[in-house]
Structures are given as C-alpha cells and as structure tokens.
Amino acid sequence: MISDSPDMDNGKLTIRKRKTLSDQLYGQILEQIVSGALKQGEKLPSENRICTAFGVSRPVVREALRKLQDDGLVEARRGVGSFVRKRPPQRLIEFAAADSVSDLMRAMEARMVVEKATARLAAQRAGSREIAKIEAALKTLENAMQRRETALDADFDFHLAIAEASGNHAFVTMLSAIREVMERTIDVAQSLTREGSQARIDRVTQEHRQIYEAIIARDVDAAGLTMAYHLLQARQRVTDYAREV
C-alpha cells in the first residue's frame, strides 16, 4: 500500500520494458484501489510521497494521476489533493495486467472518435452486401453472448464490417492496425460481462443491435450516437464496480 512513510521500499516500481513509467504507476495504484487497500473516498498521498514511495519523478506521478482521473477512478480537488472516486470490478486485474489497463482505456477513447464516424458514414453508404455482413456478425455475437461464450472475432467483425460499410478504406486500415489492442479490450469487456447478470448481457447485445438498426434505417445521427454510447458504456463497464451486475 502507498504509505506516507518516505522510506518505504516495497512500493518501488519494477521496470517493465514497453511499459511507460506512468502506466506502471497507474497499474500499481489501480491494484490498490481494486484490492481495497485504497478505499472509495480515501485521499491519496501527496505527489511528493508517491514520488518517494515509488522512486519516480513528479511528471510521472502527474501523468499517472491524470490518466486515472480521465478514467473516472480518481478525482482531484483543487487545493486539497486526489481522492479515490470509484472502485473497478474486482476481476478487472485478473482479466488484464494492471499496468496494461491504461493502454486499453486509451484505445477505447480513440475508438469512440473513429467509430462514431464509421457508423455515420455506414448509415449513408452501406449497400445490401455490407448490411448483410454487419447483420451476420451481429447474430453470431448475440448468440455467443447469450450462451456466455467468447465472441472476440464476432465482436471485432461487427465493428470492422461497419468500417467497411463506411466506404472509406482508411477506416478499415485503422481498425485493422489496432486489431490486437481492440481484441484485448473486447476480451476484458466480454469476460466481465459473461460473469455478470443476464440483464448486463442483454444491455450489451441491445447496444450492438441499436447501432445496426440505426444504420439500416439510414439515420446518420442515430448511428453515430448509438456507436458512441456503446463504446462509452463499454469503457465505463470496465472501470465501474457498480456495473458489475
């Protein structure tokens, strides 16, 4: 646990290649929030104390805290300090390494921007073949989710088919380029959903179907909004303990 003791050695970061220090610190603070070592509403130690405890610089601490704030896990109160805002699902760090969660959340943030645009364009441009491809992926996804089975390919194929239906191959290239990180975020989100209630599964499948229905209705605004809403909800489900059920 982060301590106010300036000579605490067991909090030192173990450097991992390909992970930024801020993401590693994010992961260590996340682990303490998930475990309950840092409780909801509890004040975090000062930046100086965190610097000393983990042997990192102030910019690293500030970057980690900013990301935690962006993800709704920590809130900063001017002149007072940073506080734990909410506790993520207990099993989040079982399905994803704690120091990888920050990367996954940034990927979901980027997807909200890109895929809102793909859905809008798909509603304008999708032909019968593209619609059929989206529908096929949707049905496969729905069936797998109702059986509580892994559906990584179907989920990715659904989003990729919408990008293809946009008529802009650049969007297809973008999603294909980030397929690995997309599938990691999908895997975490699906794993949490499979262990949740039937109501949670129904909500997720409904979000996908609403995107499809907006596209086939040629409702450009609704297509963009339902896609953005789905990805926002998915992001929040990953980090919000209250959404575990």
C-alpha positions as CSV (number, residue, x, y, z in Angstrom):
1,M,0.0,0.0,0.0
2,I,1.1,3.6,-0.7
3,S,2.4,4.9,2.6
4,D,3.1,8.3,4.0
5,S,6.5,6.9,5.1
6,P,9.2,8.4,2.9
7,D,11.5,5.4,3.2
8,M,9.0,2.8,2.1
9,D,10.9,0.5,-0.3
10,N,8.4,-2.2,-1.2
11,G,6.5,0.3,-3.3
12,K,9.3,0.8,-5.7
13,L,8.4,0.1,-9.3
14,T,9.8,-2.9,-11.1
15,I,10.7,-1.6,-14.5
16,R,9.0,-3.5,-17.4
17,K,10.1,-2.9,-21.0
18,R,7.5,-1.5,-23.4
19,K,5.5,0.0,-20.5
20,T,5.8,3.7,-19.6
21,L,6.6,4.5,-16.0
22,S,3.3,6.4,-15.8
23,D,1.3,3.3,-16.9
24,Q,3.2,1.1,-14.4
25,L,2.4,3.6,-11.6
26,Y,-1.2,3.7,-12.9
27,G,-1.3,-0.1,-12.6
28,Q,0.1,-0.1,-9.1
29,I,-2.4,2.5,-7.8
30,L,-5.2,0.6,-9.7
31,E,-4.3,-2.6,-7.9
32,Q,-4.6,-0.9,-4.6
33,I,-8.0,0.6,-5.4
34,V,-9.3,-2.8,-6.7
35,S,-8.0,-4.6,-3.6
36,G,-9.5,-2.1,-1.2
37,A,-6.1,-1.0,0.1
38,L,-7.2,2.4,-1.1
39,K,-10.9,2.8,-0.4
40,Q,-13.5,4.8,-2.3
41,G,-13.4,8.4,-1.0
42,E,-10.0,7.9,0.5
43,K,-7.3,10.6,-0.1
44,L,-4.2,9.5,-2.0
45,P,-0.8,10.5,-0.5
46,S,0.7,13.7,-1.9
47,E,2.6,13.7,-5.1
48,N,5.9,14.0,-3.2
49,R,5.0,11.0,-1.1
50,I,4.2,8.9,-4.2
51,C,7.4,10.1,-5.9
52,T,9.4,8.9,-2.9
53,A,7.5,5.7,-2.3
54,F,7.8,4.5,-5.9
55,G,11.1,6.2,-6.9
56,V,9.6,8.1,-9.8
57,S,9.6,11.8,-10.9
58,R,6.8,14.3,-10.3
59,P,5.9,14.4,-14.1
60,V,5.4,10.6,-14.0
61,V,3.1,10.9,-11.0
62,R,1.1,13.6,-12.5
63,E,0.7,11.7,-15.8
64,A,-0.5,8.6,-13.9
65,L,-2.9,10.6,-11.9
66,R,-4.2,12.4,-14.9
67,K,-5.0,9.1,-16.6
68,L,-6.7,7.8,-13.5
69,Q,-8.8,10.9,-13.5
70,D,-9.6,10.6,-17.2
71,D,-10.8,7.1,-16.5
72,G,-13.0,8.2,-13.6
73,L,-11.1,6.3,-10.9
74,V,-9.6,9.3,-9.1
75,E,-10.7,12.9,-8.7
76,A,-8.6,15.9,-8.0
77,R,-9.9,18.5,-5.6
78,R,-8.2,21.9,-6.0
79,G,-6.1,22.7,-3.1
80,V,-6.9,19.5,-1.3
81,G,-5.5,16.6,-3.3
82,S,-6.6,13.5,-5.2
83,F,-9.2,11.1,-3.9
84,V,-10.4,7.6,-5.0
85,R,-13.6,8.2,-6.9
86,K,-14.8,4.6,-7.6
87,R,-13.6,1.0,-7.4
88,P,-13.4,-1.0,-10.6
89,P,-14.7,-4.6,-10.8
90,Q,-12.8,-7.0,-8.6
91,R,-11.8,-9.2,-11.5
92,L,-10.5,-6.5,-13.8
93,I,-6.9,-7.1,-13.0
94,E,-7.5,-10.8,-13.3
95,F,-8.5,-10.4,-17.0
96,A,-5.9,-7.7,-17.8
97,A,-2.5,-6.9,-16.3
98,A,-2.9,-3.8,-14.1
99,D,-0.2,-1.9,-16.0
100,S,-1.9,-2.6,-19.3
101,V,-5.3,-1.2,-18.3
102,S,-4.2,2.4,-19.1
103,D,-3.3,1.4,-22.6
104,L,-6.7,-0.3,-23.1
105,M,-8.6,2.7,-21.8
106,R,-6.7,5.0,-24.2
107,A,-7.6,2.6,-27.1
108,M,-11.2,2.7,-26.2
109,E,-11.1,6.5,-26.0
110,A,-9.7,6.6,-29.6
111,R,-12.3,4.2,-30.8
112,M,-15.1,6.5,-29.7
113,V,-13.8,9.1,-32.1
114,V,-13.1,6.9,-35.1
115,E,-16.0,4.6,-34.9
116,K,-18.6,7.3,-34.4
117,A,-17.5,8.5,-37.8
118,T,-17.6,5.0,-39.4
119,A,-21.2,4.4,-38.1
120,R,-22.4,7.7,-39.5
121,L,-20.9,7.0,-42.9
122,A,-22.2,3.5,-42.9
123,A,-25.7,4.8,-42.4
124,Q,-25.2,6.9,-45.5
125,R,-23.4,4.5,-47.8
126,A,-23.9,0.8,-46.8
127,G,-25.2,-1.4,-49.6
128,S,-27.0,-4.7,-49.3
129,R,-23.8,-6.8,-49.1
130,E,-22.4,-4.6,-46.4
131,I,-25.6,-4.7,-44.4
132,A,-25.7,-8.5,-44.7
133,K,-22.1,-8.7,-43.4
134,I,-22.9,-6.4,-40.4
135,E,-26.1,-8.5,-39.6
136,A,-24.3,-11.8,-39.8
137,A,-21.6,-10.6,-37.4
138,L,-24.3,-9.3,-35.1
139,K,-26.2,-12.5,-35.0
140,T,-23.1,-14.5,-34.3
141,L,-22.2,-12.1,-31.5
142,E,-25.7,-12.2,-29.9
143,N,-25.8,-16.0,-30.0
144,A,-22.4,-16.4,-28.4
145,M,-23.1,-13.8,-25.7
146,Q,-26.4,-15.4,-24.8
147,R,-24.6,-18.7,-24.4
148,R,-21.9,-16.9,-22.4
149,E,-19.2,-17.9,-24.8
150,T,-16.2,-16.0,-26.0
151,A,-17.0,-14.0,-29.1
152,L,-13.9,-11.9,-29.9
153,D,-14.0,-12.5,-33.6
154,A,-17.7,-11.7,-34.0
155,D,-17.4,-8.5,-32.0
156,F,-14.4,-7.3,-34.0
157,D,-16.0,-8.4,-37.2
158,F,-19.1,-6.4,-36.4
159,H,-17.1,-3.2,-35.9
160,L,-14.9,-3.9,-38.9
161,A,-18.0,-4.6,-41.1
162,I,-19.3,-1.1,-40.2
163,A,-15.9,0.4,-41.1
164,E,-16.1,-1.4,-44.4
165,A,-19.6,-0.1,-45.0
166,S,-18.4,3.5,-44.5
167,G,-16.9,3.3,-48.0
168,N,-13.7,4.8,-46.7
169,H,-10.9,2.2,-46.7
170,A,-8.8,4.4,-44.4
171,F,-11.1,3.5,-41.5
172,V,-10.7,-0.2,-42.3
173,T,-6.9,0.2,-42.3
174,M,-7.1,2.0,-38.9
175,L,-9.2,-0.7,-37.2
176,S,-7.1,-3.5,-38.7
177,A,-3.9,-1.8,-37.5
178,I,-5.2,-1.7,-33.9
179,R,-6.9,-5.1,-34.0
180,E,-4.6,-6.6,-31.3
181,V,-5.4,-3.9,-28.8
182,M,-9.0,-3.8,-29.8
183,E,-9.3,-7.5,-29.2
184,R,-7.7,-7.1,-25.8
185,T,-10.2,-4.5,-24.8
186,I,-13.0,-6.6,-26.2
187,D,-11.7,-9.7,-24.3
188,V,-11.7,-7.8,-21.0
189,A,-15.1,-6.3,-21.5
190,Q,-16.6,-9.6,-22.6
191,S,-15.0,-11.5,-19.8
192,L,-16.6,-9.2,-17.2
193,T,-19.9,-9.3,-19.0
194,R,-20.0,-13.1,-19.2
195,E,-19.7,-13.2,-15.4
196,G,-22.3,-10.6,-14.9
197,S,-26.1,-10.8,-14.8
198,Q,-28.4,-11.7,-17.7
199,A,-29.5,-8.1,-17.6
200,R,-26.0,-7.0,-18.3
201,I,-25.6,-9.4,-21.2
202,D,-29.0,-8.1,-22.6
203,R,-27.8,-4.5,-22.3
204,V,-24.6,-5.2,-24.3
205,T,-26.4,-7.1,-27.1
206,Q,-29.0,-4.4,-27.3
207,E,-26.4,-1.7,-27.7
208,H,-25.0,-3.5,-30.7
209,R,-28.4,-4.1,-32.2
210,Q,-29.3,-0.4,-31.8
211,I,-26.2,0.5,-33.9
212,Y,-27.3,-1.9,-36.6
213,E,-30.9,-0.7,-36.6
214,A,-29.8,2.9,-36.9
215,I,-27.5,2.0,-39.9
216,I,-30.2,0.1,-41.8
217,A,-32.7,3.0,-41.1
218,R,-30.2,5.3,-42.7
219,D,-30.3,7.5,-39.6
220,V,-26.9,9.1,-39.7
221,D,-27.2,10.9,-36.4
222,A,-28.6,7.9,-34.5
223,A,-25.9,5.7,-35.9
224,G,-23.1,7.9,-34.7
225,L,-24.8,8.4,-31.3
226,T,-25.5,4.7,-30.7
227,M,-22.0,3.8,-31.5
228,A,-20.5,6.5,-29.3
229,Y,-22.9,5.5,-26.5
230,H,-22.0,1.8,-26.8
231,L,-18.3,2.5,-26.6
232,L,-18.7,4.9,-23.7
233,Q,-20.8,2.3,-21.8
234,A,-18.2,-0.4,-22.6
235,R,-15.5,1.8,-21.2
236,Q,-17.4,2.6,-18.1
237,R,-18.4,-1.1,-17.5
238,V,-14.7,-2.0,-17.4
239,T,-13.9,0.5,-14.6
240,D,-17.1,0.7,-12.6
241,Y,-17.7,-1.8,-9.9
242,A,-21.3,-0.8,-9.7
243,R,-21.8,-2.0,-13.3
244,E,-20.5,-5.5,-12.5
245,V,-24.0,-6.8,-12.4
